[in-house]
Amino acid sequence: MLESLQDFTASLPEFLQWFGVFLIAAIPFVESYFGSAIGVLVGINPVIAVAAAVIGNVISMLIFVLTAHGVRAKATQGKEAKELTPRRAKLKERFDRFGVPGVSLLGQLFLPSQITSAAMVSFGAPKNQVIFWQIISIILWGVVFGVLATLGFSVFFR
């Protein structure tokens, strides 16, 4: 799949390749980290690749958070909380243990930022706090993978 996304980005005219990175970074499981790496490997300036990947991932995450917040507000209006499925119970237990910052920063090891952020909001985490920490996480992961791709690229192709 990543090879296909890299081919898609590389097939675009050079002046639009950043937009390809922007689009693929909005896809859950690709996110800012693989988007940054793909952008660097395609030959985009690392700063532009990371910025495009981060912005694409942030916009996608915001759509998920704002949607989850709206759905939760309507669904819980005047109702009692119902029992969680085993998968959601496990995610909630991690949320309770690590809080919004911990789940935001480490959650991307297990689930995409879009799913993690929407789940936190559905558990009742403050929307703005989730957005703040998810943006920090998306930037950090994007920069780390962009730097790793740049270093790896320069080591193997000198």
N, C-alpha and C positions, 0 to 999 in steps of 0.2 A: 504494500500500500504506500509506504513512504517513497519508494522508487517512482511510483506512478505520480505522486504529488510533486516530486522533484522534476520529473519529466514535464508535467503540466506547467510548472513555474518556468522552467528553462525554455519551453516552447513559446512563451509570450515574447513580444518585442522587448528589447532590453529596457526601454524606458517604462514598461509596465510590469516588469518582474516583481517589483516591490509590492504591487497590488496583488499578484499571485500569492506572495507570502502572507499578505494581509488576509486574503480569503482562506487559505489553508489553515492559518493559525486560529481561525474562528471555529474550526471543526473540533469537537470533543475528542480527546486522546491525541490530537496533533499538538494543539495549543501553542504557546509562545516558545516552549523549549524545542520542539521538533521544527516549528516554523522558522525559528532563528537559524538552526543548523542547516536546514534545507536552503534557506536564503544565502547563507555563507557558501555552501557547497556549489550553488548555482553560479556564484561569482558576484553577488551583490555586495556592496560595501557592508561590512559587519554592523556598523552603527545603523544604517538604513534597514538592514535585514532584521535586526533586533527590534527597532522601533516599529516597523510594520507588523511584525509578529505580535508584539505586545499590544498594540492598538487593536488589531483584529481579535485577539483573545479577550481583551478587556470589554470590547463592545459585545461580543458573544456572551460573556459572563454577565454583563449588565442586563441583557435581555432575559436570561434565565432567572436572575435574582429578582428583577422587578415583576416578572410573571409569577414566580413562586410567592412573592410577597402579596400580590393581588389575589391570587388563588387562596392563599392561607387566610387572608382577611375575610374573604367571602365565605369560605368553608367553615371557619371557626366562629362566625358571628352567631352568638347565642347558643353554642353547642358545647358539649363536653368532649374532651379529647378521647379518641378511640385507641385501641391497642395497636402497637406497631408490629409490622411484619418482622421476622427474624433478621433480615438484612438491614432494615431501617433501625431496628433496635441496636444492632452492633454499631452502626454509624453514629447513633445517638449516644451510645456509651463512650465512644471515642470523642465525640463532641463535648460531653460532660467532663471527660478527663483532661482534655487538652485546651478547651476553650476555642474561641474564634481564631486567635492568632496561631495557635498550634495546628489546628485543623487546616487553616488556610495555607500555612507554610509547608506542612508535611503531607497534607491530604492529596496533593498532586502525585505523590508516589503510588497511590492506590486508585484514585478516581480522577476524572477530569475536573478542572476548576468549576465548570458550569454545573456539574452534578453536585459537587461538594457544597458550593455556595447556595444552590437552591435548597439542598437538604438542610443546611444550617438555618436558613430563613424559615423553612417549614417547621423546624424545631422551636422556633420562637426567638432566634438570635436577632439582635437589632440589625435591620437592613443596612444602615450606613456603616456600621462596624464591619459587617461582612464585606461590603464593597471595598472599604479602606484596606483591610488585610488581604483580600484577594488581589487587589491591584499591586500591593507590595510583593506578594508571592509571585504573581505573573511576571513582574519586572525582574525579580531575582532569578527565577528559573530561566527566563529568556536570555538574560545577560550571561548566566553561567553556561548555558548550552551554546550561545553565540561565541563566547570566548573559547570554549572547548573545541568547537568546530573550526574556529580560526586557527588555533594552535595546532590542531590535528592536521588541518589542511596545509599549513606552512611547514610542518615537520615532514609530511609525506610527499609534498610536491615542491621541493627546493630545486 
